[in-house]
Protein backbone atom coordinates (compact mmCIF):
# COMPACT_ATOMS: atom_id res chain seq x y z
CA UNK A 1 0.00 0.00 0.00
CA UNK A 2 1.41 3.40 -1.01
CA UNK A 3 1.00 6.15 1.57
CA UNK A 4 0.03 9.74 0.83
CA UNK A 5 3.48 10.90 1.92
CA UNK A 6 5.12 8.54 -0.59
CA UNK A 7 2.85 9.81 -3.39
CA UNK A 8 3.67 13.39 -2.46
CA UNK A 9 7.40 12.61 -2.55
CA UNK A 10 7.04 11.08 -6.03
CA UNK A 11 5.09 14.12 -7.29
CA UNK A 12 7.68 16.53 -5.90
CA UNK A 13 10.49 14.58 -7.52
CA UNK A 14 8.66 14.63 -10.86
CA UNK A 15 7.93 18.36 -10.75
CA UNK A 16 11.24 19.82 -9.56
CA UNK A 17 13.71 17.03 -10.16
CA UNK A 18 12.87 14.32 -12.69
CA UNK A 19 13.53 10.91 -11.29
CA UNK A 20 15.19 8.89 -12.59
CA UNK A 21 17.17 11.34 -14.73
CA UNK A 22 18.17 10.45 -18.28
CA UNK A 23 21.84 9.64 -18.86
CA UNK A 24 22.38 11.14 -22.32
CA UNK A 25 22.40 14.87 -21.49
CA UNK A 26 25.67 15.61 -19.69
CA UNK A 27 28.56 18.04 -19.79
CA UNK A 28 32.21 17.79 -18.77
CA UNK A 29 34.39 20.74 -17.75
CA UNK A 30 38.13 20.69 -17.15
CA UNK A 31 39.75 23.09 -14.71
CA UNK A 32 37.86 25.64 -12.67
CA UNK A 33 36.48 28.05 -15.25
CA UNK A 34 33.63 27.58 -17.70
CA UNK A 35 35.94 28.91 -20.43
CA UNK A 36 37.70 25.56 -20.18
CA UNK A 37 34.58 23.60 -21.18
CA UNK A 38 35.16 20.77 -23.62
CA UNK A 39 31.87 19.02 -23.30
CA UNK A 40 31.07 17.13 -26.50
CA UNK A 41 31.43 13.52 -25.37
CA UNK A 42 29.66 10.42 -26.59
CA UNK A 43 30.19 8.51 -23.36
CA UNK A 44 31.61 8.92 -19.86
CA UNK A 45 32.15 6.10 -17.39
CA UNK A 46 34.21 5.39 -14.29
CA UNK A 47 32.76 7.70 -11.67
CA UNK A 48 33.08 5.21 -8.86
CA UNK A 49 34.72 4.53 -5.54
CA UNK A 50 35.62 1.20 -4.07
CA UNK A 51 36.76 0.28 -0.59
CA UNK A 52 39.75 -2.02 -0.55
CA UNK A 53 39.49 -4.86 1.92
CA UNK A 54 41.99 -6.90 3.85
CA UNK A 55 41.13 -10.52 4.54
CA UNK A 56 42.05 -11.72 8.02
CA UNK A 57 41.79 -15.37 9.00
CA UNK A 58 41.02 -15.90 12.66
CA UNK A 59 42.91 -18.81 14.18
CA UNK A 60 40.64 -21.69 15.14
CA UNK A 61 37.57 -20.22 13.36
CA UNK A 62 37.14 -21.99 10.02
CA UNK A 63 33.56 -20.94 9.16
CA UNK A 64 34.46 -17.48 7.84
CA UNK A 65 37.19 -14.89 7.37
CA UNK A 66 37.05 -11.28 8.49
CA UNK A 67 36.88 -8.52 5.85
CA UNK A 68 38.47 -5.34 7.20
CA UNK A 69 38.41 -1.94 5.44
CA UNK A 70 41.75 -0.55 4.23
CA UNK A 71 41.44 2.47 1.92
CA UNK A 72 39.19 4.02 -0.70
CA UNK A 73 40.18 3.54 -4.32
CA UNK A 74 38.86 5.51 -7.31
CA UNK A 75 38.39 3.96 -10.73
CA UNK A 76 39.58 5.62 -13.94
CA UNK A 77 37.20 7.95 -15.73
CA UNK A 78 36.82 6.98 -19.40
CA UNK A 79 35.73 9.62 -21.93
CA UNK A 80 34.80 8.81 -25.53
CA UNK A 81 34.10 11.27 -28.34
CA UNK A 82 34.77 12.03 -31.97
CA UNK A 83 38.44 12.81 -32.57
CA UNK A 84 38.85 16.46 -31.65
CA UNK A 85 41.08 19.09 -33.30
CA UNK A 86 44.46 20.04 -31.84
CA UNK A 87 43.12 23.31 -30.40
CA UNK A 88 40.82 21.42 -27.98
CA UNK A 89 41.81 22.11 -24.36
CA UNK A 90 41.60 18.42 -23.52
CA UNK A 91 43.77 17.44 -26.52
CA UNK A 92 46.35 20.08 -25.53
CA UNK A 93 46.36 18.75 -21.94
CA UNK A 94 46.80 15.16 -23.19
CA UNK A 95 49.57 16.16 -25.63
CA UNK A 96 51.36 18.09 -22.88
CA UNK A 97 51.18 15.06 -20.59
CA UNK A 98 52.18 12.38 -23.10
CA UNK A 99 54.61 14.33 -25.30
CA UNK A 100 56.70 15.43 -22.32
CA UNK A 101 56.68 12.05 -20.59
CA UNK A 102 57.77 12.76 -17.06
CA UNK A 103 60.32 15.42 -18.07
CA UNK A 104 57.86 18.01 -16.77
CA UNK A 105 55.59 17.60 -13.75
CA UNK A 106 52.04 16.36 -14.34
CA UNK A 107 49.41 19.08 -14.28
CA UNK A 108 46.40 17.59 -12.44
CA UNK A 109 43.07 19.35 -12.80
CA UNK A 110 39.62 19.02 -11.37
CA UNK A 111 37.04 17.64 -13.78
CA UNK A 112 33.41 18.68 -13.34
CA UNK A 113 30.66 16.37 -14.62
CA UNK A 114 27.05 17.54 -14.81
CA UNK A 115 24.02 15.43 -15.62
CA UNK A 116 21.50 17.90 -17.07
CA UNK A 117 17.75 18.18 -17.50
CA UNK A 118 15.88 19.01 -20.74
CA UNK A 119 16.49 22.76 -20.19
CA UNK A 120 20.24 22.28 -19.73
CA UNK A 121 20.16 22.87 -15.97
CA UNK A 122 22.34 20.63 -13.76
CA UNK A 123 20.46 17.81 -12.01
CA UNK A 124 23.49 16.00 -10.57
CA UNK A 125 27.10 17.12 -10.26
CA UNK A 126 30.36 15.31 -9.59
CA UNK A 127 33.88 16.62 -9.21
CA UNK A 128 36.84 14.37 -9.99
CA UNK A 129 39.74 15.79 -8.02
CA UNK A 130 43.41 15.81 -9.09
CA UNK A 131 42.73 14.12 -12.42
CA UNK A 132 45.30 13.60 -15.16
CA UNK A 133 45.35 11.64 -18.43
CA UNK A 134 46.83 8.15 -18.21
CA UNK A 135 45.75 6.70 -21.57
CA UNK A 136 44.80 8.20 -24.94
CA UNK A 137 43.49 5.80 -27.58
CA UNK A 138 42.19 6.15 -31.09
CA UNK A 139 39.56 3.49 -31.64
CA UNK A 140 40.03 1.22 -34.70
CA UNK A 141 39.23 2.58 -38.15
CA UNK A 142 37.27 0.33 -40.47
CA UNK A 143 36.64 0.68 -44.20
CA UNK A 144 33.41 -1.32 -43.85
CA UNK A 145 32.01 0.89 -41.07
CA UNK A 146 29.99 4.07 -41.34
CA UNK A 147 30.87 5.47 -37.91
CA UNK A 148 32.50 8.54 -36.39
CA UNK A 149 36.22 8.20 -35.63
CA UNK A 150 36.41 7.94 -31.83
CA UNK A 151 39.13 8.80 -29.35
CA UNK A 152 39.12 7.38 -25.83
CA UNK A 153 40.79 9.21 -22.97
CA UNK A 154 41.28 7.68 -19.54
CA UNK A 155 41.82 9.88 -16.52
CA UNK A 156 43.17 8.78 -13.16
CA UNK A 157 41.81 10.80 -10.26
CA UNK A 158 42.28 10.87 -6.49
CA UNK A 159 38.61 10.87 -5.49
CA UNK A 160 35.16 11.91 -6.66
CA UNK A 161 32.66 14.02 -4.76
CA UNK A 162 29.00 14.48 -5.56
CA UNK A 163 27.60 17.91 -4.82
CA UNK A 164 24.05 17.61 -6.12
TAQUIGI-V575853 format. One record per residue. RES is the residue in one letter. D_LAST is the distance of its C-alpha to the last C-alpha in Angstrom with 2 decimals. Layout:
# TAQUIGI-V575853
res=RES d_last=D_LAST
res=RES d_last=D_LAST
This chain:
# TAQUIGI-V575853
res=X d_last=30.43
res=X d_last=27.22
res=X d_last=26.87
res=X d_last=26.22
res=X d_last=23.08
res=X d_last=21.71
res=X d_last=22.76
res=X d_last=21.14
res=X d_last=17.75
res=X d_last=18.23
res=X d_last=19.32
res=X d_last=16.41
res=X d_last=13.97
res=X d_last=16.38
res=X d_last=16.80
res=X d_last=13.45
res=X d_last=11.12
res=X d_last=13.38
res=X d_last=13.50
res=X d_last=14.02
res=X d_last=12.68
res=X d_last=15.29
res=X d_last=15.19
res=X d_last=17.53
res=X d_last=15.70
res=X d_last=13.81
res=X d_last=14.40
res=X d_last=15.05
res=X d_last=15.87
res=X d_last=18.15
res=X d_last=18.72
res=X d_last=17.27
res=X d_last=18.62
res=X d_last=18.04
res=X d_last=21.77
res=X d_last=21.14
res=X d_last=19.33
res=X d_last=20.97
res=X d_last=18.92
res=X d_last=21.56
res=X d_last=21.02
res=X d_last=22.40
res=X d_last=20.43
res=X d_last=17.93
res=X d_last=18.03
res=X d_last=17.87
res=X d_last=14.31
res=X d_last=15.58
res=X d_last=16.88
res=X d_last=20.18
res=X d_last=22.18
res=X d_last=25.73
res=X d_last=28.42
res=X d_last=31.97
res=X d_last=34.59
res=X d_last=37.20
res=X d_last=40.38
res=X d_last=41.99
res=X d_last=45.76
res=X d_last=47.66
res=X d_last=44.64
res=X d_last=44.72
res=X d_last=42.54
res=X d_last=39.16
res=X d_last=37.56
res=X d_last=34.88
res=X d_last=31.47
res=X d_last=30.19
res=X d_last=26.86
res=X d_last=27.38
res=X d_last=24.41
res=X d_last=21.05
res=X d_last=21.47
res=X d_last=19.16
res=X d_last=20.32
res=X d_last=21.12
res=X d_last=18.94
res=X d_last=21.27
res=X d_last=21.21
res=X d_last=23.86
res=X d_last=25.19
res=X d_last=28.53
res=X d_last=30.49
res=X d_last=29.53
res=X d_last=32.11
res=X d_last=32.92
res=X d_last=31.39
res=X d_last=27.81
res=X d_last=25.85
res=X d_last=24.72
res=X d_last=28.37
res=X d_last=29.67
res=X d_last=27.37
res=X d_last=28.54
res=X d_last=32.15
res=X d_last=32.05
res=X d_last=30.84
res=X d_last=33.27
res=X d_last=36.23
res=X d_last=36.51
res=X d_last=36.12
res=X d_last=35.78
res=X d_last=38.24
res=X d_last=35.44
res=X d_last=32.44
res=X d_last=29.20
res=X d_last=26.67
res=X d_last=23.22
res=X d_last=20.23
res=X d_last=16.48
res=X d_last=15.08
res=X d_last=11.87
res=X d_last=10.83
res=X d_last=9.20
res=X d_last=9.75
res=X d_last=11.25
res=X d_last=13.03
res=X d_last=16.81
res=X d_last=16.79
res=X d_last=14.88
res=X d_last=11.83
res=X d_last=8.39
res=X d_last=6.90
res=X d_last=4.77
res=X d_last=5.16
res=X d_last=7.56
res=X d_last=10.34
res=X d_last=13.74
res=X d_last=15.90
res=X d_last=19.66
res=X d_last=20.02
res=X d_last=23.44
res=X d_last=25.31
res=X d_last=27.47
res=X d_last=28.78
res=X d_last=29.55
res=X d_last=31.27
res=X d_last=32.92
res=X d_last=33.03
res=X d_last=36.62
res=X d_last=38.50
res=X d_last=40.66
res=X d_last=43.53
res=X d_last=43.24
res=X d_last=39.55
res=X d_last=38.19
res=X d_last=34.70
res=X d_last=32.71
res=X d_last=33.28
res=X d_last=30.12
res=X d_last=29.06
res=X d_last=26.83
res=X d_last=25.19
res=X d_last=23.99
res=X d_last=21.99
res=X d_last=22.20
res=X d_last=19.46
res=X d_last=19.44
res=X d_last=16.06
res=X d_last=12.49
res=X d_last=9.42
res=X d_last=5.87
res=X d_last=3.79
res=X d_last=0.00
